């Protein structure tokens, strides 16, 4: 299932969401060479988060193959801020486009609930919480973690708290057939969260290159942090506009 839009109006231009999308795309182009080697592997090695290295759980000299003669060597000097830089890196075009699409669909309305500056802080905290969750589950992992999905999971966690009954339009792929359905946000996001828990439980949390526990951790962090970061005045204005324009339902909190 793939969400392509929601029935949720916005109060203001989502400047911070545009900035975050621009930062991710800029890193992909300027630092990661749009996926070309050796820029891609080097960026993932140097700026991605390797839990076992960051936490000192791997022996010095341990090498992690990164493709085309690039190796991540444990014990080499790395920066302390890789948990931050890792959330602006991606492993491929589909990884980047998918993440940015989810950020756009759900991020603009979450930004509406707290304002531009607070939203940026909220996003970064969710990304750090997601990285911490994955590292906690597998602290000796030698696999570099990259991607904005942990932070975006936090945005999705906030969305399900703020706008649980908003209609989300989705594409459903059934083999060679594609159909469209409309479901409440709590159903789509709840199902997505359940898949992360199942995926994390069936694997070490990194099945198929997916950091399931980072997704789950970011989602939970976003659902909790929204109570601290939301602006009640902005939330009330948003709900009033939504009821006036489309009669959307919300859970009052």
SEPA-233790 format. One record per residue (C-alpha): residue number from 1; residue in one letter; x, y, z. Coordinates in steps of 0.001 Angstrom, whole numbers. Each point is the difference from the previous one (the first is absolute). Example, Ala and Ser with C-alpha at 12.3 -4.5 7.8 and 13.67 -1.06 7.14 Angstrom:
// SEPA-233790
+-----+------+---------+---------+---------+
| seq | type |      px |      py |      pz |
+-----+------+---------+---------+---------+
|   1 |    a |   12300 |   -4500 |    7800 |
|   2 |    s |    1370 |    3440 |    -660 |
+-----+------+---------+---------+---------+
***
This chain:
// SEPA-233790
+-----+------+---------+---------+---------+
| seq | type |      px |      py |      pz |
+-----+------+---------+---------+---------+
|   1 |    x |       0 |       0 |       0 |
|   2 |    x |    1284 |    3439 |    -917 |
|   3 |    x |   -1609 |    3279 |    1184 |
|   4 |    x |    -143 |    2678 |   -2669 |
|   5 |    x |   -2010 |    2734 |    1770 |
|   6 |    x |   -2184 |     767 |    2994 |
|   7 |    x |   -3165 |    2059 |     461 |
|   8 |    x |    1665 |    2386 |    2402 |
|   9 |    x |     321 |    3738 |    -753 |
|  10 |    x |    2954 |    2086 |    1158 |
|  11 |    x |      15 |    3317 |    1825 |
|  12 |    x |    3332 |    1288 |   -1236 |
|  13 |    x |    2703 |    -747 |   -2547 |
|  14 |    x |    2008 |   -2949 |    1418 |
|  15 |    x |    3344 |    1779 |    -150 |
|  16 |    x |    1806 |   -2389 |    2353 |
|  17 |    x |   -1200 |   -3039 |   -1953 |
|  18 |    x |    1340 |    1583 |   -3183 |
|  19 |    x |    3313 |     688 |    1770 |
|  20 |    x |     291 |   -3612 |    1171 |
|  21 |    x |    -786 |   -1380 |   -3445 |
|  22 |    x |    2537 |    2417 |   -1490 |
|  23 |    x |    2648 |   -1056 |    2522 |
|  24 |    x |    -502 |   -3687 |    -793 |
|  25 |    x |      56 |     559 |   -3740 |
|  26 |    x |    3018 |    2308 |     339 |
|  27 |    x |    1946 |   -2642 |    1919 |
|  28 |    x |    -922 |   -2604 |   -2607 |
|  29 |    x |    1279 |    2194 |   -2826 |
|  30 |    x |    2976 |    1775 |    1552 |
|  31 |    x |    1353 |   -2577 |    2471 |
|  32 |    x |   -1227 |   -3347 |   -1310 |
|  33 |    x |     511 |     720 |   -3697 |
|  34 |    x |   -3604 |   -1027 |    -794 |
|  35 |    x |     914 |   -3591 |     805 |
|  36 |    x |    3173 |    -199 |   -2059 |
|  37 |    x |    2972 |   -1888 |    1393 |
|  38 |    x |    2226 |     551 |    1865 |
|  39 |    x |   -1898 |    3031 |    1355 |
|  40 |    x |   -2957 |   -2071 |    1169 |
|  41 |    x |    1988 |   -2590 |    1951 |
|  42 |    x |    2415 |    2580 |    1404 |
|  43 |    x |   -2814 |    2215 |    1278 |
|  44 |    x |   -1809 |   -2928 |    1621 |
|  45 |    x |    3236 |   -1165 |    1632 |
|  46 |    x |    1144 |    3385 |    1253 |
|  47 |    x |   -3312 |    1683 |     867 |
|  48 |    x |   -2300 |   -2959 |     648 |
|  49 |    x |    -539 |   -1348 |    3512 |
|  50 |    x |    1672 |   -3355 |     717 |
|  51 |    x |   -1402 |   -1043 |    3408 |
|  52 |    x |    2788 |   -2452 |     824 |
|  53 |    x |    2649 |    2613 |    -771 |
|  54 |    x |   -1774 |    2926 |    1644 |
|  55 |    x |    -584 |   -1983 |    3197 |
|  56 |    x |    3441 |   -1650 |      19 |
|  57 |    x |   -1414 |   -3516 |    -316 |
|  58 |    x |    2073 |   -1115 |   -2999 |
|  59 |    x |    3728 |    -797 |      10 |
|  60 |    x |    2324 |    2604 |   -1449 |
|  61 |    x |     950 |    -805 |   -3571 |
|  62 |    x |   -3281 |   -1774 |    -767 |
|  63 |    x |    -820 |     680 |   -3659 |
|  64 |    x |   -3450 |     425 |   -1502 |
|  65 |    x |    -110 |    -392 |   -3819 |
|  66 |    x |   -1822 |    2891 |   -1676 |
|  67 |    x |     437 |    -910 |   -3670 |
|  68 |    x |    2510 |     913 |   -2690 |
|  69 |    x |    3102 |     -43 |    2194 |
|  70 |    x |   -1497 |    2214 |    2732 |
|  71 |    x |     289 |   -1384 |    3532 |
|  72 |    x |   -1220 |    1323 |    3321 |
|  73 |    x |    2782 |    -766 |    2463 |
|  74 |    x |    -980 |     -38 |    3662 |
|  75 |    x |    2265 |    2114 |    2135 |
|  76 |    x |     659 |    2667 |   -2606 |
|  77 |    x |    -753 |    3529 |    1144 |
|  78 |    x |   -3682 |     878 |    -376 |
|  79 |    x |   -2073 |    2990 |     989 |
|  80 |    x |   -2251 |     -15 |    3060 |
|  81 |    x |   -2928 |    1309 |   -2002 |
|  82 |    x |    -533 |   -2977 |   -2335 |
|  83 |    x |   -3415 |    -659 |    1624 |
|  84 |    x |    -987 |    3383 |   -1424 |
|  85 |    x |    1692 |    -174 |   -3398 |
|  86 |    x |   -1250 |   -3537 |    -603 |
|  87 |    x |   -3606 |    1190 |    -167 |
|  88 |    x |     783 |    2146 |   -3044 |
|  89 |    x |    1632 |   -2788 |   -2031 |
|  90 |    x |   -1646 |   -2648 |   -2185 |
|  91 |    x |     959 |   -3252 |   -1664 |
|  92 |    x |   -1626 |     516 |   -3385 |
|  93 |    x |   -2483 |    1944 |   -2101 |
|  94 |    x |   -3049 |   -1982 |    1134 |
|  95 |    x |    1057 |     323 |    3629 |
|  96 |    x |     236 |    3781 |    -356 |
|  97 |    x |   -3170 |     505 |   -2041 |
|  98 |    x |   -2104 |   -2254 |    2222 |
|  99 |    x |    1130 |    1744 |    3171 |
| 100 |    x |    -501 |    3495 |   -1400 |
| 101 |    x |   -3474 |    -896 |   -1237 |
| 102 |    x |   -1084 |   -1233 |    3444 |
| 103 |    x |    1530 |    3119 |    1551 |
| 104 |    x |   -2028 |    2214 |   -2317 |
| 105 |    x |   -3298 |   -1855 |     458 |
| 106 |    x |     119 |      12 |    3805 |
| 107 |    x |    2521 |    2700 |     905 |
| 108 |    x |   -1828 |    3118 |   -1134 |
| 109 |    x |   -2930 |    -553 |    2371 |
| 110 |    x |    2217 |    -903 |    2947 |
| 111 |    x |    1975 |    3171 |    -640 |
| 112 |    x |   -3337 |    1837 |      76 |
| 113 |    x |    -502 |   -1171 |    3578 |
| 114 |    x |    3163 |    1538 |    1450 |
| 115 |    x |    1548 |    2551 |   -2346 |
| 116 |    x |    3146 |    -113 |   -2108 |
| 117 |    x |    2796 |     214 |    2597 |
| 118 |    x |   -1518 |   -2396 |    2504 |
| 119 |    x |    -739 |   -2442 |   -2796 |
| 120 |    x |    3676 |     -85 |   -1013 |
| 121 |    x |    1016 |    -750 |    3597 |
| 122 |    x |   -2727 |   -2635 |     264 |
| 123 |    x |    1141 |   -1676 |   -3225 |
| 124 |    x |    3634 |    -198 |    1084 |
| 125 |    x |    -881 |   -1375 |    3433 |
| 126 |    x |   -2145 |   -2710 |   -1579 |
| 127 |    x |    2883 |    -938 |   -2288 |
| 128 |    x |    2393 |    -261 |    2936 |
| 129 |    x |   -2517 |   -2071 |    1973 |
| 130 |    x |    -390 |   -2336 |   -2973 |
| 131 |    x |    3758 |    -496 |    -257 |
| 132 |    x |     220 |    -635 |    3749 |
| 133 |    x |   -2765 |   -2622 |    -198 |
| 134 |    x |    1755 |   -1928 |   -2754 |
| 135 |    x |    3356 |     210 |    1761 |
| 136 |    x |   -1567 |   -1178 |    3268 |
| 137 |    x |   -1441 |   -3104 |   -1651 |
| 138 |    x |    3192 |    -863 |   -1896 |
| 139 |    x |    2902 |    1900 |    1609 |
| 140 |    x |    2683 |   -2130 |   -1697 |
| 141 |    x |   -1306 |     447 |   -3515 |
| 142 |    x |    2700 |     773 |   -2601 |
| 143 |    x |   -2596 |    1113 |   -2557 |
| 144 |    x |     -36 |    3778 |    -664 |
| 145 |    x |   -3366 |    1615 |     595 |
| 146 |    x |   -1140 |    2698 |   -2435 |
| 147 |    x |   -3304 |    1535 |    -965 |
| 148 |    x |   -2633 |    2479 |    1079 |
| 149 |    x |   -2595 |   -2681 |     708 |
| 150 |    x |     579 |     -15 |    3775 |
| 151 |    x |    -738 |    3718 |     270 |
| 152 |    x |   -2906 |    -299 |   -2440 |
| 153 |    x |   -1384 |   -2838 |    2109 |
| 154 |    x |    -136 |    2531 |    2834 |
| 155 |    x |   -1988 |    2331 |   -2235 |
| 156 |    x |   -2396 |   -2862 |    -717 |
| 157 |    x |    -320 |    -741 |    3722 |
| 158 |    x |    -949 |    3629 |     613 |
| 159 |    x |   -2465 |     -89 |   -2886 |
| 160 |    x |   -1923 |   -2981 |    1392 |
| 161 |    x |    -413 |    1828 |    3325 |
| 162 |    x |   -1049 |    3315 |   -1553 |
| 163 |    x |   -2090 |   -1133 |   -2958 |
| 164 |    x |   -1068 |   -3616 |     545 |
| 165 |    x |   -3155 |     103 |   -2124 |
| 166 |    x |    1258 |    2052 |   -2938 |
| 167 |    x |    -500 |   -1847 |   -3279 |
| 168 |    x |    3171 |   -1261 |   -1689 |
| 169 |    x |    -117 |    -923 |   -3695 |
| 170 |    x |    2125 |   -3023 |    -848 |
| 171 |    x |    1128 |   -2084 |   -2924 |
| 172 |    x |    -207 |   -3750 |     579 |
| 173 |    x |    2135 |   -2266 |   -2175 |
| 174 |    x |   -1516 |   -3438 |    -644 |
| 175 |    x |    2468 |   -1677 |   -2310 |
| 176 |    x |    -375 |    1722 |   -3372 |
| 177 |    x |   -3171 |    1759 |    1131 |
| 178 |    x |    -115 |    3337 |    1789 |
| 179 |    x |   -3041 |    1318 |    1823 |
| 180 |    x |    -753 |    2980 |    2208 |
| 181 |    x |   -1512 |       8 |    3469 |
| 182 |    x |    -717 |    2652 |    2612 |
| 183 |    x |     505 |    -842 |    3682 |
| 184 |    x |     221 |    1953 |    3276 |
| 185 |    x |    3500 |    1003 |     998 |
| 186 |    x |    -106 |   -2168 |    3123 |
| 187 |    x |    -614 |   -3081 |   -2137 |
| 188 |    x |    2770 |     678 |   -2518 |
| 189 |    x |    2591 |    1144 |    2549 |
| 190 |    x |    -985 |   -2631 |    2557 |
| 191 |    x |     427 |   -2720 |   -2614 |
| 192 |    x |    3379 |    1446 |   -1015 |
| 193 |    x |    1149 |      66 |    3639 |
| 194 |    x |   -1117 |   -3603 |     507 |
| 195 |    x |    2086 |   -1058 |   -3007 |
| 196 |    x |    3084 |    1592 |    1593 |
| 197 |    x |    -561 |   -1883 |    3258 |
| 198 |    x |    -506 |   -3277 |   -1842 |
| 199 |    x |    3024 |     609 |   -2218 |
| 200 |    x |    2171 |     846 |    2984 |
| 201 |    x |   -1195 |   -3036 |    1906 |
| 202 |    x |     677 |   -2406 |   -2850 |
| 203 |    x |    3505 |    1308 |    -668 |
| 204 |    x |    2774 |    1660 |    1922 |
| 205 |    x |   -1706 |    3261 |    -894 |
| 206 |    x |    1988 |     446 |   -3206 |
| 207 |    x |   -1720 |   -2487 |   -2273 |
| 208 |    x |     568 |     673 |   -3678 |
| 209 |    x |    1902 |    3171 |     806 |
| 210 |    x |   -2993 |    1533 |    1821 |
| 211 |    x |     520 |    1360 |    3524 |
| 212 |    x |   -3391 |   -1054 |    1359 |
| 213 |    x |     653 |    1007 |    3597 |
| 214 |    x |    1165 |    3445 |   -1105 |
| 215 |    x |   -3380 |     427 |   -1689 |
| 216 |    x |   -1880 |   -1234 |    3052 |
| 217 |    x |    2090 |    2094 |    2376 |
| 218 |    x |    -428 |    3137 |   -2065 |
| 219 |    x |   -3757 |    -558 |    -220 |
| 220 |    x |    -367 |    -399 |    3760 |
| 221 |    x |    2216 |    3032 |     639 |
| 222 |    x |   -2090 |    2138 |   -2350 |
| 223 |    x |   -3269 |   -1127 |    1593 |
| 224 |    x |    1362 |     948 |    3422 |
| 225 |    x |    1861 |    3205 |    -884 |
| 226 |    x |   -2950 |    1539 |   -1816 |
| 227 |    x |   -1566 |     763 |    3386 |
| 228 |    x |    3023 |    2171 |     838 |
| 229 |    x |     496 |    1633 |   -3379 |
| 230 |    x |   -3533 |     694 |   -1232 |
| 231 |    x |   -1371 |    3522 |     234 |
| 232 |    x |   -3607 |    -262 |    1279 |
| 233 |    x |    -926 |    3206 |   -1783 |
| 234 |    x |    1250 |   -1223 |   -3360 |
| 235 |    x |   -1656 |   -3395 |     501 |
| 236 |    x |   -3321 |    1697 |     760 |
| 237 |    x |     283 |    2210 |   -3093 |
| 238 |    x |     828 |   -2984 |   -2170 |
| 239 |    x |   -2951 |   -2012 |    1269 |
| 240 |    x |   -2361 |    2937 |    -476 |
| 241 |    x |    1144 |     480 |   -3588 |
| 242 |    x |    -256 |   -3724 |    -724 |
| 243 |    x |   -3536 |    -223 |    1374 |
| 244 |    x |   -1028 |    3038 |   -2014 |
| 245 |    x |    1490 |   -1139 |   -3299 |
| 246 |    x |    -412 |   -3760 |      83 |
| 247 |    x |   -1685 |   -1098 |    3221 |
| 248 |    x |    2943 |   -2118 |    1103 |
| 249 |    x |    -198 |   -1820 |    3303 |
| 250 |    x |    2612 |     333 |    2733 |
| 251 |    x |     599 |   -1421 |    3415 |
| 252 |    x |     -44 |    2804 |    2515 |
| 253 |    x |    3047 |      64 |    2273 |
+-----+------+---------+---------+---------+
***
